[in-house]
Amino acid sequence: MKLLFILIISLSGLPSSFAQSQTDTADVFMLQDLEVMVFRNHPIVKQAALLSEAARANVMQSLGYFDPGIRAGFDRKMFGNKTYYNRWVSELKVPLWLAGADLKLGYDRNVGDYVNPETYTSTAGLAGIGLSIPLGQGLLIDGRRNTLRQAKIMVNYAEAERVKQINAIWYSIVKDYWNWYFFYNQFQLINEGLELAQTRFKAISRQTSLGDKASIDSVEAAITVQDRMIQYEKMKIDLLNARLTLSNHLWNDEAEPLELPEKARPLRVIQLHNKPQRQVLDTLLEFAAGSHPELIKLRIKGEQLAVERSYRKEMLKPKLNVSGSLLSNRRSFTSYVPDNYDFKMGNYKLGFEFALPLFLRAERGKLREVKIKQQELAYDMQQSNREIRNSVLTSYNHLNAYGEQLAVQVRSISNQEVLLNGESSKFDLGESTLFLINSRESKLIDMKIKREEMISGYQKTLAELYYKAGSRMLFHL
C-alpha cells in the first residue's frame, strides 16, 4: 500500500489531455497550402529562376560582339609657327552576321608640313566606305557567331537546370511534410495510449484501495503509465523537430521566415485514393524519356558540342581575308555636296591577308577533343536513359508494395482490436490479467503507428515516383 501511495502521488500531476483536438478543420495545414507558399516565396525557387535570367544576360553579352562601334582620334603639333601635323582619324565599324563581314565607314584628315606622304590628305579630308570579308576561315562560322549560338542554346540548358532544381527542392519539401505527418500522428497515438493508461491506473487504484484488486495490478498499471510517459516525451521532441524542419520552407511575401504553429496539424489520411494505375506509369515513362530535365540538359549539351564542332572544323581552313574601300576626296570639308555625288570607282583601297599553319596540330587536336566529348555524351545519354527509366519503375514497385502492406496492416489492426476487446471482457470477468491487456493495447498502438509510418512512406514514394520521372505536377495528389 505504501508503494501504491507513492505511485499515486508521482503520477497525479499528469495532464488529463496531451493531444490537440482534430475537430477544428481551420488548423489543418495541407500539402496544397504548402505548395502555394513555397512556389510564391521560397528563396531557393526564386534563386532557381535566376538561372534563366543569367543565361539570357549571357546572350546579351554575346550579342555585344555584333554591336556597331565608333572610334575617333585627333592629334596636332604646332612648333615655331609651323604646323607639323594635324591628324583626324574616325571610323564606324558595323559587324555583319552574314559571312562574318564587317562594314566600315571612315573619315581621315591628315595635313601638315611633316605628315607622311602615304597618309597625307587634302584639307577636305578623305572619306571611305568598305567591307572586310573572310573568304576562307570564318566564312561559315567564326568566333563571335560560335559564342552567340552557344549562348542561345544555353538558355534552354539553364531552363532545364531551373526545373531540375525546383523539382529537387519540392521533393525534399514533400518528404519533410510527410515526416511531420508521421510524427504528428505518432504523437497523437502515444498520447491516446497514455490517457488510457492513466485512466486505467486511477480506476485500479480506487479498486485496490477498496480491496477489489490486488496491489500488484496497481503497480502494473503505474509501470505502463511511466513507460508511455517516456515514449510521450521522446515523441514530443520528434514532433517539435519535424515541425521546425518543415518551417524551414515557410516564408511570407516580405521574405520573412515563418514558423509552423503548434496547433497546425496535417490532414488525416484514412485510406489511399491516389494509387497510380499502369497507364499512369506508362505516361510517366514517356514523359521521362522526352522531358526529364537531366536528359534535356544532355541533349542541349549535344547541340552545343555540334556548334563547337562546326567552329573547330572551320578553323582547319586557311585564313583568307579580303578588304576593300571606295574613297572620296573633296576640296573643302565645308563645300556643298550635290545629291548625285558618288564615290569614284577609280579611288579605292584593297587588301588581302592569307595565313595557314603548316601542320594544323592545334586545330586538329581541338576538333578531336570535341569529337571525344560527343562520344562521351552519347554514352552518358544512353546510360542516363536506362537509369531514369529503371528508377521510375523501382519507385512504382515500392509504391505497390506499400499499398499491399498497408492493406494487410489495416486488417491486422482490426484483428488486434478484436483481441483487445476480448481480453478486456475476460479481465472484467476475472479470467485475464492486466499485463495481457497492456500488452495487447501496446501492440495495437504500435500497429497503428506502423500504419501511419506506411502512409507517410507511401506518400513520399509517390512524390519520388514523379520526381524520378522529372515532374512535380502531381506531387500534391
Steps between C-alpha positions, in 0.01 A plus 500: 500500500792734570634433152156564355476832685838611361396410146173690532683811623761479220241458225229732626664799326445361153287717273169351411542574130816527286364514147341787319152459373464403136145624470599848383578479128633858503823368652559251218814579301482307172767436242317727254536788749870429528535486122349846458733651758809329364458596136411855591765585758766230544851648450633192320213512250574868438869424474435231239315756288823701482663223295291588195558869559875444515491299175307777323748753633777288346318513167488877525870501576568286191291731286745769599746356247263624228452848642607782267804684627634844437848626565665834439833665574652845462871587510660839428847654538592869470858621543677811379192630319496178300230239488695178525188289467126517549351153499137391538406133468144365549322178410160336544519120494182291465546122546273301269359155582513385140840356403665654803561823310558848641362816344724803551432870460798729553623854471868604523663842485879516517665835413815681604856568394640173631216255436600170343412526130344154521233624737476860377158624395367824368354756738160361410594162640439153366177300554457132428255212516609140483465135597727244659397144408657167602499271196665208678500449876202674660273507194245249633558552871745706700578554867229757566225302323614185680478677835156643428355171377624315805369774729153468347513122542598541865176689569312172459768324705451749783123453483543123533732555795242732657232232470738241643581713804136586565402133473775406744408761761130417470569129541702575815217718633240230434707249695526745789123547495428128519761457772312763697177315422644177644646656815179692564279189481753293692486757777119494497490121529750492786303775671180298469679196641630708790150629577363144496778380729447792736126442515551130561755572774262731686215247475711209623645717777149567630412129477823412680425741782158331532656155499343395167836470322842385604760768554721336240247605235549864602876458465450347157276791395747756636791345309299520179429868564865571564611311190258694281604825664856433383374431148285811515793728591721349230238532229414852609859598415481310171185692409656831600805434284286391205297820531819708504633317194181571308511863614828540309291522183246756618545864394258790467471752215750730673768226498467456876525149650184348644450233763248221474257556791483237770127464445549422131433141403513302177191367332441146622533239227242231561553302182696537179310624197787608279682180415628542141371245252711333234403754233627776729832318521517478121431871476771579752751282315416676175530838669834406655642390166405826330493767768717397794715804589817293515441356152408843364830634635690220329324561168570873524861421580504298179371802304770714658771251403363484145546877467848476651589221257392711202714785629803276551464358147488855371829568675669242274454730203767753408446864584417698187363842578414756234438864578418790274382860526375761256655840567372852449716814504339846529673835453344657805338334795245784518421500130160404370454134408246441220230239546629301204858494631645150510827330579725465200579143410857595421569597864522199726700300746536123467668243722550126533613292797596131491623277782515123553685295766700227324397210724170621654573293809331739742184522288486125433555428869212727605270343240593154624429608857150613401433168324607310812265711713216415259575130540507534878168685486343224290602238757377722783166548326464126450575420864289785638197389299525153645559617858209744492262241360603240758480752786140579400415129490671447836295775664181358347582154636564644846169680475315177424677329789397778738141467382490125561670528838266776609194292411633212711585738783145638508359147531751417772396807698138394476585154627713641781209718612284188520763329716529803727124525548480129574784524751331792672176302532688207649677736743167637617393140569824432686627258235791712376775722635587865465834401348326337203275800450797740504692277264218483249432870530868587450508267201196676355659842546821379332299361210316828455829688507632259238194575288572873512863430415386302197269780391784748534735269310240447229453872448875563490542219249220647291687832498817311412326335205420833337835646597687212338294558186610864500161642596345669799152567362325225695688508831201644683250235389 
